[in-house]
Amino acid sequence: MLHLVIADSELELVPKSIRNHPVVVNYARRKGKRPEEVLLDSTYHHTALKKLEDGERRGRPDIVHICLLNALESIADKKGLLRVYVHTRNDEVIYIKPETRIPRNYNRFVGLMESLFKNRVVPRDLELLRMEKKGLKELIDEIKPDGVFIMHENGELLKPQEFGKTLAEIHEPLVVVGGFSHGDFRSEILGKKISIYKAPLMAWTVVNEVITNFEHWVF
């Protein structure tokens, strides 16, 4: 079983400090929601993000969306050999059952995440998702993996296939992939840092390479 954690993901509702910003207010009004009910999204809230700490990396639900689409449509997931979790910058964890089918449409995905965050009436689409307030260390301690690997540009350089073999030889490996566009992990993580390419890669590319090369050795 491969455990995949999309960690420190830039997935959050609009913070209180910028809820009155004009771009946020207008965006929420167009959606028929209150500012505190919408996801922070750098595509629409770019000017408001300048007022936030770490504003240059926040508001990236698209990264989580693409990573989940890739992971949950993988052969490993269909074979029941993959478990996926999303950990956010504010220490929430989204548990995702393997049979979950994430909407391919980005706007629909955002709407589902907004419902999940607000814990209002949960649509049927979210019955396979569950969110808890929990830090990354707590999640890893709960899973109790046999090995923790952190995908990091400064980690030990391994060929993707070589890393896949390493994962396949461990009973319950856990791989951490950053759910942010640039910078480093905010959470402290104990594990072995691994790099699979000599230059930085997008999170969803790393997810693809990890899962595909794991599959190569287990099927």
N, C-alpha and C positions, 0 to 999 in steps of 0.2 A: 504494500500500500504506500503510495506516494502522497504526502501531505504538502500542499502548496499554499503558502500564505502571501497574499498581496498586502504588504505591510506599510504602515505610515502613509496610507493612501490619502490623497488630497480630495477627500469626499466628505462634505459637511454642508449643513444648512448655512445660510447667510448669517455671519456673526452679528451680534447685537450692535456693535460699534458702527456698522455701515448700513444698517437696515433703513435709515432715512436718506441714504444717498439717492439722488434722482435716478441714476441708471438702474438701481435695485428696485425702487418704487415703481418705475415705469414697466420694468420687466415683470414684476409680480402682478401688476394690474392687467397686463396683456394675458397672463395665464389665469386670471381670475382667482388669485391667491394673495395672502398677506406676505409681506417681505420675509417674515420669519418662517414661512412654510416652503420656501424654494431653495434648491441647491445652489451653492456658490459655484459660478461657472465663469472662467476667465474669458470665454468668448463674448459673453454679454456684460460682464461686470469689471472689465479691464480697468477702467478709470477708478472705480471704487477700491479695487485691490491695492492700489498704490498707498492707501491709508492703513493697510494692515501689515503687521509683522510677518515676514516671509511671504509677502504678497506676490512676489515674482514666481512662486512655485504653487500657490494655492488655487483652488477652483478648477480641478482637473478630473471630473467624473468620467470623462471620455477614456482616460487611461484604464480605469477599472472596468468600464464597459467592454473595451476591446480585449483585455486580458481574460475576462470571464467568458466572452464568446469563444475565444480560442480554446480555453481550458475545458469548458463544458461540452464542446463539440468534439473533443479528442477521443481517440480510440480507447485510451486508458480510462477515461471517464465512463464510456459506454461499457467497458469490461468490468467496471466496479473497482478499479485499482487506483482511483484518484479521489482525494478529498480536498476541497477548495474553501479557503476562508479569506475574508477581507477584513483587515485591521485598519482603522482610520487614524488620522492625526490626533483626534480627540479621545482616543482609546475606547472606541466601540468596536465590537467584533460582529461581523455578519457570518453566520453559519449557513452554508449552502448545501442542500442535499444533492447528490449526484444526478438525480433525475430532473433537476431544475433546468428549464429552458429559458435563458435570458432573452428578452426581446431584442431582435436585430435592429429595430428602429431606435435610434438614440433618444429621441424625445420621449418615447414611451418608457424606455429604461429610466430616464430621469424622473418621470412621474411616479414610477414604482418605488424608486429610492426615496423620494419625498414622502410617500405614504409610509414607508418603513421607518424613516427617521421620526416622523411625527406620531407614529403609533396610533393613528386614527383607525377608521374602519379599514382593515387589511383586505385588499382585493384577493380574489382566488389565485391570481398570479403569484402572490407572495406567500402562499401557504407553505412553500418549501424553503422559505427564508426565515431566519430568526436573528434578531439583533440583541446583544447584551453589552452592558458597560464592562469593559475588560481590557487590560493592558496586554501588550504583546508577550511579555514574559509569562503572565498568567495563562495565556492561551497555550504557549509552548509547554509549560508545566502540566497543563491539563491533557494535552495530546500524548505526552511522554514518548517522544520519538527516540529511535535508536541512534540518530545522528542529525545534527542541524547544520545546514549549509546556507550561507548568506551570499547571494549573487551580488558581487561588488567589483567595480572596475579596477580596484587595487588589490584584488584577491589573487590567489595562486592561479596562474594561467593553465587551463586544461582544455584540450580539444573537446568539443561538445559530446562526441561519441565516447570519449574516455570518461567524462563526467557521468554520462548516462549509465555506463557500466558500473561505476562506483555506486550510484543510486540503486541499481538493480541488485547489487550484492548485499544490500542492507535491508533488513526486514521491514522497518518502518522509518524511512528517511523523511525529513522535513526540509523543504526548500523555501527560503524567504526571498521574495522579489519586491523591490521598492515600487510602490504605487505612486511615484512622483516623477516629474519631468527632469529635474536636475537637483544637485545638492547631495546631501548624505542622509542616512537614516537619523531620525530624531530619537527613536527608541534605542536603548542599549540592548544588544543581542549577543548572547554567547553562542558561538559556533564557528565553523571554518569558513573563511571568505574564499569564494571561488569566482574567477573570471573565465568566460568562455570565448573572449575575443579581445584583441589588443586595443580596441577602441570602445567607447561607451555605446551601448545598444538601448533601444527603446524597451520598456518593460514588457510589452506584448511579444517582442521578438525573443526576449529571454524566456518567457513562458513557453513559447512554441518550441524553442530549441531544447529546453529542459525536458518537456513532456515527450517530444518526438524521440529523443535519444534514450530516454528511459524505456519507452515502448520498444525500441530496437532490440533491447536485451531481455525483455520479459516475455515477448511474444514469439 
